[in-house]
Amino acid sequence: MKIDLAFWLIMALSASVIGNIVALYYVRVLLTKLFDVGENLVDLVDMITSYRNHLKSVYEMEMFYGDETLQFLLQHTNSLSTMLESFEEIGDIVSPLVLEEGEGEQQEEEKNNAEKTITEQDVFYGGTRTSNS
C-alpha cells in the first residue's frame, strides 16, 4: 500500500514538473512573438510619422499649396497616425523602462534631427533598399 501511494505521488510530481516546463516554454514563445509585434509596430508608427511629415512638407510647397487631393491625403494620413498612436502601449512594452541621465534628451534630439532630414527614399523604403534597382 505504501509503495503504491509513493508511486502515484512520484507520477503526479513528474507530471506537474513536465507541465510547468511546457507552460514556461509556451509563455516564452508568446512573449517573443509579442516583442516582435511591438518592435514592428514601433517601426510602423515611425514610418507613418515620417510619411506624414514628408507629405506635409510637399503640401506646404508653393507649387502644391492648396491642392485638395494633397489636403485630403494629409488628413487621411493624420487620422491613420492618430489611430496607430492608440497602439503605443504595445510599443512601450519593448522600449527600455529606465533611461540613464541624458539619454532621453539625446534620443529626442536625434528624433528631431531625423524628422528634419526626411527624403523620398526614407518615406517609401525606410532604409530597407540596398541598391538602386
N, C-alpha and C positions, 0 to 999 in steps of 0.2 A: 504494500500500500504506500509506504514512504517512497519507494523507488518510482512508482507510478506518478505520484504528486511531483516529485523533483523533475521527472522527465517533462511533464506538462509545463512546469514553471520555466524550465530552460527553453522549451519551444516558444512559449509566449514572449520571453525576453529576447530571443533571437528574432522573432517576427517583429517585435517592437523596434529593435535596433535597425533591422533592414528597412522597415517602413520609414523610420526617421532619416536614414541616409538617402533613400529615394526622394523623400519630401524636400530635403535640403538641396539636392541636386536640381530638382524641378524649380524651386524658388530661385536658385542661382541662374538657371536658364531664362526664367521670366525676367529677372532683374537685368540681365544682359540685353535682352530684347528691348526692355523699357529704356535703358540708357541709349541704345542705338536710335530708337524712335525720338527720344529727347534731343539728341545731337542733330539728327536730321531736321527736326522741327526748328531748332535754333538757326540752322543754316538756311532753311526756307524763309523764315522771318527776315533774316539779314538780306537775302536776295530780293525779297519783295520790297523791303525798305530802300534798298539800293535802286531798284527799278523805279519806285515812286519818285525818289529824288531826281533821277535822270529824266523821267518824264516831266517832272515839274520844271526842270531847267530848260528842257526843249520847249515847253508851253510858254515859258516866260521870254523866249527869244522874240525879237521884233518880227521876224518872218511869220511865226505861228501864233502870236499873241491874239487871243480872242477866237481861235478856231474851236468850233463847237465839238467836233469829233475828239480833239485832244482834251477838251474840258471834260467831256463825259468819260473818256478813258481815265483821266486823272481822278475823277470822282469814284469810278469803279475800283481803281487801284487803292484809293484811300479806304473804301469800305472793306475791301479784301484784307488790307493791312490791319484794320480795326478788328476784324473777325479773328485773324491769326493771333492778335495780342491776347485774346481770351485763352489761348492755349499756352501762354507763357509759363504757367505753373509747371507744366511738364518739362519745359526747358530749364527751369530753375532747379530741377532735381539733379541735372547733370552738371550744373555750374558749381564752382567751388563755393562753400558756405562762408569761409572766412578769408578775407584778403589781408595781406600784410600791409603795413603802413605805406602809403604812396602808390600802391598797385592800382587802386580804384581810380585815382586821378590819372595815372599813366594810361590805363585802359580807356578811359573817357576821352583823353586827348588823341589816342590812336583811332578811336571810332570817329571822332570829329574830322581828323585828317583824311580818313578813308572815305567819308561822305563827300569831301571836297574834291577828291580825285576820281570821280566816277567817270568811267569810259563806257563806250558801247560794248566792248568786249566783256567788261565786268558785269554788265547788266544781263546780257544774254547767255554768257557761258560760265560765269562765276569762277573763272580760272581753271576749268577742267580741260580746256582745249590745249593741246601741246603743240600743234603745228597749224599753219595757215592753209588748210585744205578746204 
